[in-house]
Amino acid sequence: MGGVKEVSLSDLRHRETIRVATLFLSPVAIILCIFFLYPIISSFTNSTYEWNGISSDRKFLGIENWKRLLTDPVFWLSFKNNVTIMVLSICIQLPLGVALATFIDFNEKKRFIKFFKVLWFIPLLMSSVAIGFLFTYALSAQGGMISAISKMLGGGNIDLLGNPKTALYTVIGVICWQFTPFYMVYFMAAFSNIPYDLYEASIIDGATRSIYFRKIAFPLIVPYIKSAAIMSMVGSLKYFDLIYVMTGGGPGTSTELMATYMYRQSFRNFSMGYGSAVACGMFILVSSMALVTMKLINRKQEA
């Protein structure tokens, strides 16, 4: 009997846990490989070819598409536009989201607050395509809302989307109008995690609501604000649908983004090889910025 290996109960449980975890995680791992890992590998592979995306004939170019990408002024302009959207989105959406969530939290028991909850949440319920068409007509130089107000005041037509100097900032305003409700709900959830006892104790100690917000509530939701900033940053760097509907990247290249430029190269110019290089460049930039930001935030938290 000396050759029989004894197995403890803890080892059996550990093996069973591994089997069950493998069983349940395998479908997820397969789906991730098919819909996430394979497209990334395929894009990097296609970026080394000259290909129209339709025919079976592909010409191997090596790193020529990448050389072109590094010296492409339109790509770097689109990256600059993405960064502009990212910075302004964070600076506008997050403060507005905190303000709206604070207003709702301080007036939770009042009857009218339900009306504002529904009213402010409506933009998030609409699709980006619908919002794009809505504001395209609302901001039209001929018969649009802004032009109509300008004429009432004795001015002329105002074309915000057709002016290269104002088009990008106009679209940013629409983006903020659409996504601010998301951050409002996110920060409402953050406020709900603050124990109500802290608010009662601060009121008993003579603190006003503004002091409670500045000294107690706001410091407690700072981690949520950091997470929201990362979400806003990543979303802004890969934005596509609303810009494509409203301006298509125009006028000229004033609102061109990395995603719209990739789409234009791949499906309009039928240059799938270079479009894949643009997509891979976008992937590298977005991933790098997200990782660096998360690293900096975690380092400050650890310090």
C-alpha positions as CSV (number, residue, x, y, z in Angstrom):
1,M,0.0,0.0,0.0
2,G,3.1,2.2,0.2
3,G,2.7,3.1,-3.5
4,V,-0.8,4.6,-3.0
5,K,-0.7,8.4,-3.0
6,E,-2.9,10.1,-0.5
7,V,-5.0,13.1,-1.7
8,S,-6.2,15.5,0.9
9,L,-9.7,16.9,0.9
10,S,-8.4,20.4,0.2
11,D,-6.6,19.2,-3.0
12,L,-9.8,17.5,-4.2
13,R,-11.7,20.8,-3.7
14,H,-9.0,22.7,-5.4
15,R,-9.1,20.4,-8.5
16,E,-12.9,20.5,-8.6
17,T,-12.9,24.3,-8.4
18,I,-10.4,24.4,-11.3
19,R,-12.7,22.1,-13.4
20,V,-15.8,24.1,-12.7
21,A,-14.0,27.4,-13.4
22,T,-12.7,26.0,-16.7
23,L,-16.1,24.8,-17.7
24,F,-17.8,28.1,-17.1
25,L,-15.0,30.3,-18.4
26,S,-14.3,28.4,-21.6
27,P,-17.3,29.9,-23.5
28,V,-16.3,33.4,-22.5
29,A,-12.6,32.7,-23.5
30,I,-13.7,31.3,-26.9
31,I,-16.0,34.3,-27.6
32,L,-13.2,36.8,-26.6
33,C,-10.7,35.0,-28.9
34,I,-13.2,35.0,-31.9
35,F,-14.5,38.6,-31.5
36,F,-11.6,40.4,-29.9
37,L,-8.3,38.6,-30.3
38,Y,-8.7,37.4,-33.8
39,P,-9.8,40.8,-35.3
40,I,-6.8,42.5,-33.7
41,I,-4.4,39.9,-35.2
42,S,-6.2,40.0,-38.5
43,S,-6.0,43.9,-38.6
44,F,-2.3,43.9,-37.9
45,T,-1.8,41.2,-40.7
46,N,-3.9,43.2,-43.2
47,S,-1.9,46.3,-42.5
48,T,1.1,44.7,-44.2
49,Y,-0.8,44.3,-47.5
50,E,-2.1,46.4,-50.3
51,W,-5.7,45.2,-50.6
52,N,-9.1,46.6,-51.6
53,G,-11.0,44.4,-49.2
54,I,-13.0,42.6,-51.9
55,S,-10.7,40.7,-54.3
56,S,-8.6,37.7,-53.2
57,D,-5.5,39.3,-54.7
58,R,-3.3,40.9,-52.0
59,K,0.1,42.5,-52.5
60,F,2.6,42.2,-49.5
61,L,4.0,45.6,-48.6
62,G,5.7,44.9,-45.3
63,I,5.8,48.1,-43.2
64,E,5.1,50.5,-46.1
65,N,1.6,51.2,-44.7
66,W,3.0,52.0,-41.3
67,K,5.6,54.3,-42.8
68,R,2.8,56.1,-44.6
69,L,0.8,56.3,-41.4
70,L,3.6,57.8,-39.4
71,T,3.9,60.7,-41.9
72,D,0.2,61.1,-42.7
73,P,-0.8,64.6,-41.6
74,V,-4.6,63.7,-41.8
75,F,-4.2,60.9,-39.3
76,W,-2.3,63.0,-36.8
77,L,-4.9,65.8,-37.3
78,S,-7.6,63.3,-36.6
79,F,-5.8,62.2,-33.5
80,K,-5.5,65.8,-32.4
81,N,-9.3,66.2,-32.9
82,N,-9.9,63.1,-30.8
83,V,-7.7,64.5,-28.0
84,T,-9.6,67.8,-28.2
85,I,-12.9,65.9,-27.8
86,M,-11.4,63.9,-25.0
87,V,-10.3,67.0,-23.0
88,L,-13.4,69.0,-23.5
89,S,-15.7,66.0,-22.8
90,I,-14.0,65.4,-19.5
91,C,-14.0,69.1,-18.6
92,I,-17.7,69.5,-19.5
93,Q,-19.5,66.2,-18.9
94,L,-18.0,65.3,-15.5
95,P,-18.6,68.6,-13.7
96,L,-22.1,68.8,-15.2
97,G,-22.8,65.2,-14.2
98,V,-21.6,65.9,-10.6
99,A,-23.7,69.1,-10.5
100,L,-26.9,67.3,-11.7
101,A,-26.4,64.3,-9.4
102,T,-25.8,66.7,-6.5
103,F,-29.0,68.6,-7.2
104,I,-31.0,65.4,-7.4
105,D,-29.4,64.0,-4.3
106,F,-30.1,67.1,-2.2
107,N,-33.7,67.3,-3.4
108,E,-34.5,63.6,-3.5
109,K,-37.6,63.8,-1.4
110,K,-39.2,66.7,-3.4
111,R,-42.0,65.9,-5.9
112,F,-40.6,67.9,-8.8
113,I,-37.3,66.0,-8.8
114,K,-38.8,63.0,-10.7
115,F,-39.6,65.3,-13.6
116,F,-36.0,66.5,-13.8
117,K,-34.7,62.9,-13.6
118,V,-36.8,61.9,-16.6
119,L,-36.1,65.1,-18.5
120,W,-32.3,65.0,-18.1
121,F,-32.1,61.3,-18.9
122,I,-33.9,61.5,-22.2
123,P,-30.8,62.3,-24.4
124,L,-29.2,59.0,-23.2
125,L,-32.2,57.0,-24.4
126,M,-31.8,58.3,-28.0
127,S,-29.5,56.6,-30.4
128,S,-26.5,58.6,-31.7
129,V,-27.7,58.3,-35.3
130,A,-31.1,59.9,-34.3
131,I,-29.4,62.6,-32.3
132,G,-27.1,63.3,-35.3
133,F,-29.9,63.7,-37.7
134,L,-31.9,65.8,-35.2
135,F,-29.1,68.3,-34.6
136,T,-28.1,68.3,-38.3
137,Y,-31.5,69.8,-39.1
138,A,-31.7,71.9,-35.9
139,L,-28.3,73.5,-36.7
140,S,-28.8,73.8,-40.5
141,A,-27.9,77.2,-42.0
142,Q,-31.2,77.2,-43.9
143,G,-34.1,77.1,-41.5
144,G,-32.2,75.8,-38.5
145,M,-32.8,76.8,-34.9
146,I,-29.7,79.0,-34.5
147,S,-30.3,80.7,-37.9
148,A,-33.9,81.4,-37.0
149,I,-32.9,83.0,-33.7
150,S,-30.3,85.0,-35.5
151,K,-32.8,86.3,-38.1
152,M,-35.2,87.3,-35.3
153,L,-32.5,89.4,-33.8
154,G,-31.7,91.0,-37.2
155,G,-28.8,88.9,-38.2
156,G,-28.2,86.4,-41.0
157,N,-27.8,82.6,-41.4
158,I,-25.3,80.9,-39.1
159,D,-23.8,77.7,-40.3
160,L,-22.1,76.1,-37.3
161,L,-21.5,72.7,-38.9
162,G,-20.3,74.2,-42.2
163,N,-17.7,76.4,-40.7
164,P,-14.4,74.6,-40.1
165,K,-13.6,76.8,-37.1
166,T,-16.9,76.0,-35.3
167,A,-17.8,72.5,-36.6
168,L,-15.8,70.5,-34.1
169,Y,-16.8,72.5,-31.1
170,T,-20.5,72.3,-32.2
171,V,-20.3,68.5,-32.4
172,I,-18.6,68.4,-28.9
173,G,-21.5,70.3,-27.5
174,V,-23.9,67.7,-28.9
175,I,-21.8,64.9,-27.6
176,C,-21.8,66.4,-24.1
177,W,-25.6,66.9,-24.3
178,Q,-26.0,63.2,-25.1
179,F,-23.6,61.6,-22.5
180,T,-23.8,64.0,-19.5
181,P,-26.9,62.0,-18.3
182,F,-24.8,58.9,-18.1
183,Y,-22.4,60.5,-15.7
184,M,-25.3,62.0,-13.8
185,V,-26.6,58.5,-13.1
186,Y,-23.1,57.2,-12.4
187,F,-22.5,59.9,-9.8
188,M,-26.0,59.4,-8.4
189,A,-25.0,55.8,-7.7
190,A,-21.8,57.2,-6.1
191,F,-23.8,59.4,-3.8
192,S,-26.1,56.5,-2.8
193,N,-23.0,54.6,-1.5
194,I,-22.3,57.4,1.0
195,P,-23.8,56.5,4.4
196,Y,-26.7,58.8,5.3
197,D,-25.3,58.9,8.9
198,L,-22.5,61.1,7.7
199,Y,-24.9,63.7,6.3
200,E,-27.0,63.7,9.5
201,A,-23.8,64.0,11.7
202,S,-22.6,66.9,9.6
203,I,-25.9,68.7,9.9
204,I,-26.0,68.2,13.7
205,D,-22.4,69.7,13.8
206,G,-23.7,72.8,12.1
207,A,-22.4,72.1,8.5
208,T,-24.4,73.6,5.6
209,R,-25.1,71.6,2.5
210,S,-22.2,73.3,0.6
211,I,-19.8,72.4,3.4
212,Y,-21.1,68.8,3.5
213,F,-20.5,68.6,-0.2
214,R,-17.0,70.1,-0.2
215,K,-15.7,68.5,2.9
216,I,-17.4,65.1,3.0
217,A,-19.3,64.0,-0.1
218,F,-16.9,65.2,-2.8
219,P,-13.8,63.6,-1.4
220,L,-15.7,60.3,-1.1
221,I,-16.8,60.3,-4.8
222,V,-13.3,61.3,-6.1
223,P,-12.5,57.6,-7.0
224,Y,-15.7,57.5,-9.0
225,I,-14.7,60.7,-10.8
226,K,-11.4,59.2,-11.7
227,S,-13.1,56.1,-13.1
228,A,-15.5,58.3,-15.1
229,A,-12.6,60.3,-16.5
230,I,-11.0,57.0,-17.8
231,M,-14.4,56.0,-19.4
232,S,-14.8,59.4,-21.0
233,M,-11.3,59.4,-22.3
234,V,-11.5,55.9,-23.9
235,G,-14.9,56.7,-25.4
236,S,-13.8,60.0,-26.8
237,L,-10.7,58.5,-28.5
238,K,-12.8,55.9,-30.4
239,Y,-15.8,58.0,-31.2
240,F,-17.4,57.6,-34.6
241,D,-21.2,57.4,-35.1
242,L,-22.5,60.9,-34.2
243,I,-19.6,62.7,-36.0
244,Y,-20.1,60.6,-39.1
245,V,-23.8,61.4,-39.2
246,M,-23.5,65.1,-38.5
247,T,-20.4,66.1,-40.6
248,G,-18.8,62.9,-42.1
249,G,-15.4,64.3,-40.9
250,G,-16.0,67.6,-42.7
251,P,-16.0,70.4,-43.7
252,G,-12.6,69.4,-45.1
253,T,-10.9,67.5,-42.3
254,S,-11.9,69.9,-39.5
255,T,-13.9,67.1,-37.7
256,E,-12.0,64.1,-39.0
257,L,-11.4,61.5,-36.2
258,M,-9.3,58.4,-36.3
259,A,-12.4,56.2,-36.6
260,T,-13.9,58.2,-39.4
261,Y,-10.6,58.3,-41.2
262,M,-10.2,54.6,-40.9
263,Y,-13.7,54.1,-42.3
264,R,-13.0,56.4,-45.2
265,Q,-9.8,54.6,-46.1
266,S,-11.3,51.2,-45.8
267,F,-14.8,51.4,-47.2
268,R,-14.8,54.5,-49.4
269,N,-11.3,54.5,-50.9
270,F,-11.3,50.6,-50.8
271,S,-7.8,50.7,-49.3
272,M,-8.3,48.0,-46.7
273,G,-4.6,47.6,-46.0
274,Y,-4.0,51.2,-45.1
275,G,-7.3,51.3,-43.3
276,S,-6.2,48.4,-41.2
277,A,-3.0,50.3,-40.4
278,V,-5.0,53.3,-39.3
279,A,-7.2,51.0,-37.1
280,C,-4.1,49.4,-35.6
281,G,-2.5,52.8,-34.9
282,M,-5.8,53.9,-33.3
283,F,-5.7,50.7,-31.1
284,I,-2.1,51.4,-30.0
285,L,-2.7,55.0,-29.2
286,V,-6.0,54.5,-27.3
287,S,-4.6,51.5,-25.4
288,S,-1.4,53.3,-24.5
289,M,-3.2,56.4,-23.3
290,A,-5.7,54.4,-21.2
291,L,-2.9,52.3,-19.6
292,V,-0.7,55.3,-18.8
293,T,-3.7,57.2,-17.3
294,M,-4.7,54.2,-15.2
295,K,-1.1,53.8,-14.0
296,L,-0.8,57.4,-13.0
297,I,-4.2,57.3,-11.1
298,N,-3.2,54.1,-9.3
299,R,0.2,55.5,-8.4
300,K,-1.4,58.6,-6.8
301,Q,-3.9,56.4,-4.9
302,E,-1.0,54.2,-3.6
303,A,0.9,57.2,-2.5
